[in-house]
């Protein structure tokens, strides 16, 4: 809600001596509205919905009270359904949609293999990612960062402003089921041009069928994200190695 609308509403509430007054006008999805919506316009919507020029019952601290529309007009708050966030791809089978590159190999990199064109049972399109890990190195872990530009560990300008996204989602399945991803993460890169925030989830135990996973991004600063996606694997989670598949990594 706009600050001006907030101040107007609270000023009107104090004048009316009505505590905990709240009136919401909700506009259903289907049209592209700005998240900031004028109070007068909201009231005109309200009038069409209510179809009355008399009084409307509104909640207050002691229950409800009736207020005329002329009063509500000065205190109405518009809650508008903002346009849905357009999916922003880290990886998809449609390569032209991809914005990050699997260039940031970490840990025992020789223990990790990535195929970007695996054609057996992709969830969508013709291919998916196939990841194979067999722990042999001394670090006992390995992982990959998808970066922009490639090989950017925060040392160069790049990345994207992803504000507005609520989740990172991806689809994954294990070859047998029970394979474990130690951690999935976005952001967290440091350096001269660091990521603006970090979020992670894990460990994840995979199923042997395609399953969607969601990493919440609520209250995260997504204004500058160089490390668009990352996973790590460990010997302790997969002592006999593992193979799994990933597709449709995106912000939404």
ROFIGU-293457 format. One record per residue (C-alpha): x negated, y negated, z negated; residue number from 1. Coordinates in steps of 0.2 Angstrom, whole numbers, padded with zeros to 4 digits. Layout:
# ROFIGU-293457
<atom east="X" north="Y" up="Z" vexke="NUM"/>
...
# end
This chain:
# ROFIGU-293457
<atom east="0000" north="0000" up="0000" vexke="1"/>
<atom east="-0006" north="-0017" up="0004" vexke="2"/>
<atom east="-0013" north="-0028" up="-0011" vexke="3"/>
<atom east="-0001" north="-0042" up="-0006" vexke="4"/>
<atom east="0014" north="-0030" up="-0007" vexke="5"/>
<atom east="0008" north="-0023" up="-0024" vexke="6"/>
<atom east="0007" north="-0040" up="-0031" vexke="7"/>
<atom east="0024" north="-0045" up="-0025" vexke="8"/>
<atom east="0032" north="-0029" up="-0032" vexke="9"/>
<atom east="0024" north="-0031" up="-0049" vexke="10"/>
<atom east="0029" north="-0050" up="-0049" vexke="11"/>
<atom east="0047" north="-0046" up="-0045" vexke="12"/>
<atom east="0047" north="-0032" up="-0058" vexke="13"/>
<atom east="0041" north="-0043" up="-0072" vexke="14"/>
<atom east="0054" north="-0056" up="-0067" vexke="15"/>
<atom east="0068" north="-0043" up="-0068" vexke="16"/>
<atom east="0061" north="-0036" up="-0084" vexke="17"/>
<atom east="0064" north="-0018" up="-0077" vexke="18"/>
<atom east="0050" north="-0007" up="-0082" vexke="19"/>
<atom east="0043" north="0008" up="-0071" vexke="20"/>
<atom east="0053" north="0002" up="-0056" vexke="21"/>
<atom east="0048" north="0011" up="-0040" vexke="22"/>
<atom east="0057" north="0012" up="-0024" vexke="23"/>
<atom east="0050" north="0022" up="-0009" vexke="24"/>
<atom east="0055" north="0021" up="0009" vexke="25"/>
<atom east="0048" north="0036" up="0018" vexke="26"/>
<atom east="0047" north="0036" up="0037" vexke="27"/>
<atom east="0047" north="0054" up="0044" vexke="28"/>
<atom east="0033" north="0061" up="0055" vexke="29"/>
<atom east="0035" north="0060" up="0074" vexke="30"/>
<atom east="0029" north="0042" up="0078" vexke="31"/>
<atom east="0012" north="0034" up="0076" vexke="32"/>
<atom east="0013" north="0021" up="0062" vexke="33"/>
<atom east="-0001" north="0011" up="0054" vexke="34"/>
<atom east="-0004" north="0016" up="0036" vexke="35"/>
<atom east="-0001" north="-0002" up="0032" vexke="36"/>
<atom east="0017" north="-0006" up="0034" vexke="37"/>
<atom east="0026" north="-0023" up="0031" vexke="38"/>
<atom east="0038" north="-0023" up="0017" vexke="39"/>
<atom east="0052" north="-0032" up="0027" vexke="40"/>
<atom east="0051" north="-0019" up="0040" vexke="41"/>
<atom east="0052" north="-0006" up="0027" vexke="42"/>
<atom east="0067" north="-0013" up="0020" vexke="43"/>
<atom east="0076" north="-0014" up="0037" vexke="44"/>
<atom east="0072" north="0005" up="0038" vexke="45"/>
<atom east="0079" north="0007" up="0021" vexke="46"/>
<atom east="0095" north="-0002" up="0025" vexke="47"/>
<atom east="0098" north="0009" up="0040" vexke="48"/>
<atom east="0095" north="0025" up="0029" vexke="49"/>
<atom east="0106" north="0019" up="0015" vexke="50"/>
<atom east="0119" north="0011" up="0026" vexke="51"/>
<atom east="0125" north="0000" up="0012" vexke="52"/>
<atom east="0124" north="-0019" up="0008" vexke="53"/>
<atom east="0130" north="-0016" up="-0010" vexke="54"/>
<atom east="0119" north="-0009" up="-0024" vexke="55"/>
<atom east="0107" north="0006" up="-0024" vexke="56"/>
<atom east="0102" north="0017" up="-0039" vexke="57"/>
<atom east="0084" north="0017" up="-0042" vexke="58"/>
<atom east="0073" north="0025" up="-0056" vexke="59"/>
<atom east="0068" north="0016" up="-0072" vexke="60"/>
<atom east="0060" north="0021" up="-0088" vexke="61"/>
<atom east="0077" north="0025" up="-0096" vexke="62"/>
<atom east="0085" north="0033" up="-0082" vexke="63"/>
<atom east="0092" north="0024" up="-0067" vexke="64"/>
<atom east="0100" north="0007" up="-0064" vexke="65"/>
<atom east="0109" north="-0001" up="-0049" vexke="66"/>
<atom east="0101" north="-0016" up="-0040" vexke="67"/>
<atom east="0107" north="-0025" up="-0025" vexke="68"/>
<atom east="0098" north="-0024" up="-0009" vexke="69"/>
<atom east="0093" north="-0043" up="-0010" vexke="70"/>
<atom east="0083" north="-0038" up="-0026" vexke="71"/>
<atom east="0076" north="-0022" up="-0019" vexke="72"/>
<atom east="0070" north="-0032" up="-0003" vexke="73"/>
<atom east="0057" north="-0041" up="-0014" vexke="74"/>
<atom east="0051" north="-0025" up="-0022" vexke="75"/>
<atom east="0052" north="-0011" up="-0009" vexke="76"/>
<atom east="0036" north="-0002" up="-0006" vexke="77"/>
<atom east="0034" north="0007" up="0011" vexke="78"/>
<atom east="0026" north="0024" up="0011" vexke="79"/>
<atom east="0022" north="0028" up="0029" vexke="80"/>
<atom east="0017" north="0044" up="0037" vexke="81"/>
<atom east="0000" north="0039" up="0045" vexke="82"/>
<atom east="-0004" north="0048" up="0061" vexke="83"/>
<atom east="-0012" north="0065" up="0059" vexke="84"/>
<atom east="-0031" north="0066" up="0059" vexke="85"/>
<atom east="-0036" north="0072" up="0076" vexke="86"/>
<atom east="-0047" north="0087" up="0074" vexke="87"/>
<atom east="-0065" north="0083" up="0076" vexke="88"/>
<atom east="-0075" north="0098" up="0081" vexke="89"/>
<atom east="-0092" north="0104" up="0074" vexke="90"/>
<atom east="-0090" north="0120" up="0084" vexke="91"/>
<atom east="-0078" north="0127" up="0096" vexke="92"/>
<atom east="-0078" north="0138" up="0111" vexke="93"/>
<atom east="-0075" north="0123" up="0122" vexke="94"/>
<atom east="-0093" north="0116" up="0121" vexke="95"/>
<atom east="-0088" north="0099" up="0127" vexke="96"/>
<atom east="-0078" north="0096" up="0110" vexke="97"/>
<atom east="-0093" north="0099" up="0099" vexke="98"/>
<atom east="-0102" north="0085" up="0090" vexke="99"/>
<atom east="-0115" north="0094" up="0080" vexke="100"/>
<atom east="-0130" north="0106" up="0084" vexke="101"/>
<atom east="-0136" north="0122" up="0074" vexke="102"/>
<atom east="-0153" north="0115" up="0073" vexke="103"/>
<atom east="-0157" north="0114" up="0054" vexke="104"/>
<atom east="-0164" north="0132" up="0050" vexke="105"/>
<atom east="-0169" north="0134" up="0032" vexke="106"/>
<atom east="-0176" north="0147" up="0021" vexke="107"/>
<atom east="-0183" north="0163" up="0028" vexke="108"/>
<atom east="-0178" north="0158" up="0046" vexke="109"/>
<atom east="-0185" north="0174" up="0054" vexke="110"/>
<atom east="-0172" north="0184" up="0044" vexke="111"/>
<atom east="-0158" north="0175" up="0053" vexke="112"/>
<atom east="-0151" north="0177" up="0070" vexke="113"/>
<atom east="-0137" north="0167" up="0079" vexke="114"/>
<atom east="-0128" north="0171" up="0095" vexke="115"/>
<atom east="-0118" north="0156" up="0102" vexke="116"/>
<atom east="-0110" north="0167" up="0115" vexke="117"/>
<atom east="-0103" north="0182" up="0107" vexke="118"/>
<atom east="-0089" north="0189" up="0118" vexke="119"/>
<atom east="-0082" north="0204" up="0108" vexke="120"/>
<atom east="-0065" north="0199" up="0100" vexke="121"/>
<atom east="-0067" north="0180" up="0099" vexke="122"/>
<atom east="-0052" north="0172" up="0090" vexke="123"/>
<atom east="-0049" north="0159" up="0103" vexke="124"/>
<atom east="-0057" north="0156" up="0121" vexke="125"/>
<atom east="-0070" north="0168" up="0127" vexke="126"/>
<atom east="-0084" north="0167" up="0114" vexke="127"/>
<atom east="-0088" north="0164" up="0095" vexke="128"/>
<atom east="-0103" north="0163" up="0084" vexke="129"/>
<atom east="-0111" north="0179" up="0078" vexke="130"/>
<atom east="-0123" north="0178" up="0064" vexke="131"/>
<atom east="-0134" north="0192" up="0058" vexke="132"/>
<atom east="-0145" north="0192" up="0042" vexke="133"/>
<atom east="-0157" north="0205" up="0036" vexke="134"/>
<atom east="-0167" north="0199" up="0021" vexke="135"/>
<atom east="-0186" north="0202" up="0022" vexke="136"/>
<atom east="-0194" north="0186" up="0018" vexke="137"/>
<atom east="-0201" north="0179" up="0001" vexke="138"/>
<atom east="-0188" north="0166" up="-0001" vexke="139"/>
<atom east="-0174" north="0178" up="-0001" vexke="140"/>
<atom east="-0162" north="0166" up="0007" vexke="141"/>
<atom east="-0158" north="0158" up="0024" vexke="142"/>
<atom east="-0146" north="0146" up="0031" vexke="143"/>
<atom east="-0142" north="0134" up="0045" vexke="144"/>
<atom east="-0136" north="0116" up="0046" vexke="145"/>
<atom east="-0126" north="0109" up="0060" vexke="146"/>
<atom east="-0134" north="0091" up="0063" vexke="147"/>
<atom east="-0132" north="0076" up="0073" vexke="148"/>
<atom east="-0143" north="0072" up="0082" vexke="149"/>
<atom east="-0152" north="0089" up="0083" vexke="150"/>
<atom east="-0166" north="0092" up="0069" vexke="151"/>
<atom east="-0160" north="0076" up="0060" vexke="152"/>
<atom east="-0164" north="0079" up="0041" vexke="153"/>
<atom east="-0159" north="0061" up="0037" vexke="154"/>
<atom east="-0175" north="0054" up="0046" vexke="155"/>
<atom east="-0165" north="0046" up="0061" vexke="156"/>
<atom east="-0149" north="0037" up="0064" vexke="157"/>
<atom east="-0135" north="0048" up="0070" vexke="158"/>
<atom east="-0120" north="0056" up="0062" vexke="159"/>
<atom east="-0102" north="0051" up="0062" vexke="160"/>
<atom east="-0089" north="0042" up="0052" vexke="161"/>
<atom east="-0077" north="0055" up="0048" vexke="162"/>
<atom east="-0066" north="0045" up="0036" vexke="163"/>
<atom east="-0048" north="0051" up="0036" vexke="164"/>
<atom east="-0052" north="0069" up="0037" vexke="165"/>
<atom east="-0045" north="0079" up="0022" vexke="166"/>
<atom east="-0053" north="0096" up="0025" vexke="167"/>
<atom east="-0066" north="0105" up="0035" vexke="168"/>
<atom east="-0059" north="0121" up="0041" vexke="169"/>
<atom east="-0067" north="0136" up="0050" vexke="170"/>
<atom east="-0062" north="0154" up="0054" vexke="171"/>
<atom east="-0073" north="0169" up="0050" vexke="172"/>
<atom east="-0073" north="0187" up="0048" vexke="173"/>
<atom east="-0086" north="0200" up="0043" vexke="174"/>
<atom east="-0091" north="0215" up="0053" vexke="175"/>
<atom east="-0086" north="0227" up="0040" vexke="176"/>
<atom east="-0078" north="0216" up="0026" vexke="177"/>
<atom east="-0086" north="0212" up="0010" vexke="178"/>
<atom east="-0100" north="0201" up="0018" vexke="179"/>
<atom east="-0104" north="0186" up="0007" vexke="180"/>
<atom east="-0108" north="0168" up="0012" vexke="181"/>
<atom east="-0117" north="0161" up="-0003" vexke="182"/>
<atom east="-0112" north="0143" up="0001" vexke="183"/>
<atom east="-0103" north="0132" up="0014" vexke="184"/>
<atom east="-0107" north="0114" up="0013" vexke="185"/>
<atom east="-0105" north="0097" up="0023" vexke="186"/>
<atom east="-0117" north="0082" up="0020" vexke="187"/>
<atom east="-0130" north="0082" up="0007" vexke="188"/>
<atom east="-0145" north="0078" up="0018" vexke="189"/>
<atom east="-0156" north="0065" up="0011" vexke="190"/>
<atom east="-0170" north="0054" up="0019" vexke="191"/>
<atom east="-0171" north="0036" up="0026" vexke="192"/>
<atom east="-0153" north="0038" up="0033" vexke="193"/>
<atom east="-0144" north="0050" up="0021" vexke="194"/>
<atom east="-0127" north="0057" up="0021" vexke="195"/>
<atom east="-0114" north="0047" up="0012" vexke="196"/>
<atom east="-0108" north="0062" up="0002" vexke="197"/>
<atom east="-0108" north="0080" up="0000" vexke="198"/>
<atom east="-0095" north="0094" up="-0003" vexke="199"/>
<atom east="-0097" north="0113" up="-0004" vexke="200"/>
<atom east="-0088" north="0129" up="-0008" vexke="201"/>
<atom east="-0093" north="0147" up="-0012" vexke="202"/>
<atom east="-0097" north="0161" up="-0013" vexke="203"/>
<atom east="-0085" north="0167" up="0000" vexke="204"/>
<atom east="-0082" north="0186" up="0002" vexke="205"/>
<atom east="-0077" north="0189" up="0020" vexke="206"/>
<atom east="-0063" north="0200" up="0026" vexke="207"/>
<atom east="-0064" north="0211" up="0042" vexke="208"/>
<atom east="-0051" north="0201" up="0051" vexke="209"/>
<atom east="-0051" north="0183" up="0056" vexke="210"/>
<atom east="-0047" north="0172" up="0041" vexke="211"/>
<atom east="-0046" north="0153" up="0040" vexke="212"/>
<atom east="-0056" north="0144" up="0026" vexke="213"/>
<atom east="-0053" north="0126" up="0020" vexke="214"/>
<atom east="-0066" north="0115" up="0011" vexke="215"/>
<atom east="-0057" north="0100" up="0003" vexke="216"/>
<atom east="-0064" north="0083" up="0006" vexke="217"/>
<atom east="-0052" north="0073" up="-0006" vexke="218"/>
<atom east="-0061" north="0057" up="-0013" vexke="219"/>
<atom east="-0077" north="0060" up="-0003" vexke="220"/>
<atom east="-0086" north="0046" up="0006" vexke="221"/>
<atom east="-0086" north="0052" up="0024" vexke="222"/>
<atom east="-0092" north="0036" up="0032" vexke="223"/>
<atom east="-0109" north="0044" up="0038" vexke="224"/>
<atom east="-0111" north="0062" up="0040" vexke="225"/>
<atom east="-0127" north="0069" up="0048" vexke="226"/>
<atom east="-0125" north="0087" up="0041" vexke="227"/>
<atom east="-0108" north="0091" up="0049" vexke="228"/>
<atom east="-0108" north="0109" up="0042" vexke="229"/>
<atom east="-0120" north="0121" up="0033" vexke="230"/>
<atom east="-0120" north="0139" up="0027" vexke="231"/>
<atom east="-0132" north="0149" up="0016" vexke="232"/>
<atom east="-0135" north="0168" up="0014" vexke="233"/>
<atom east="-0145" north="0177" up="0001" vexke="234"/>
<atom east="-0153" north="0194" up="-0002" vexke="235"/>
<atom east="-0144" north="0196" up="-0019" vexke="236"/>
<atom east="-0127" north="0193" up="-0010" vexke="237"/>
<atom east="-0131" north="0204" up="0005" vexke="238"/>
<atom east="-0145" north="0217" up="-0001" vexke="239"/>
<atom east="-0143" north="0227" up="0015" vexke="240"/>
<atom east="-0140" north="0213" up="0027" vexke="241"/>
<atom east="-0124" north="0207" up="0035" vexke="242"/>
<atom east="-0116" north="0202" up="0051" vexke="243"/>
<atom east="-0101" north="0190" up="0053" vexke="244"/>
<atom east="-0093" north="0179" up="0065" vexke="245"/>
<atom east="-0087" north="0161" up="0065" vexke="246"/>
<atom east="-0077" north="0150" up="0076" vexke="247"/>
<atom east="-0067" north="0134" up="0076" vexke="248"/>
<atom east="-0077" north="0123" up="0064" vexke="249"/>
<atom east="-0068" north="0107" up="0063" vexke="250"/>
<atom east="-0063" north="0092" up="0052" vexke="251"/>
<atom east="-0045" north="0089" up="0051" vexke="252"/>
# end
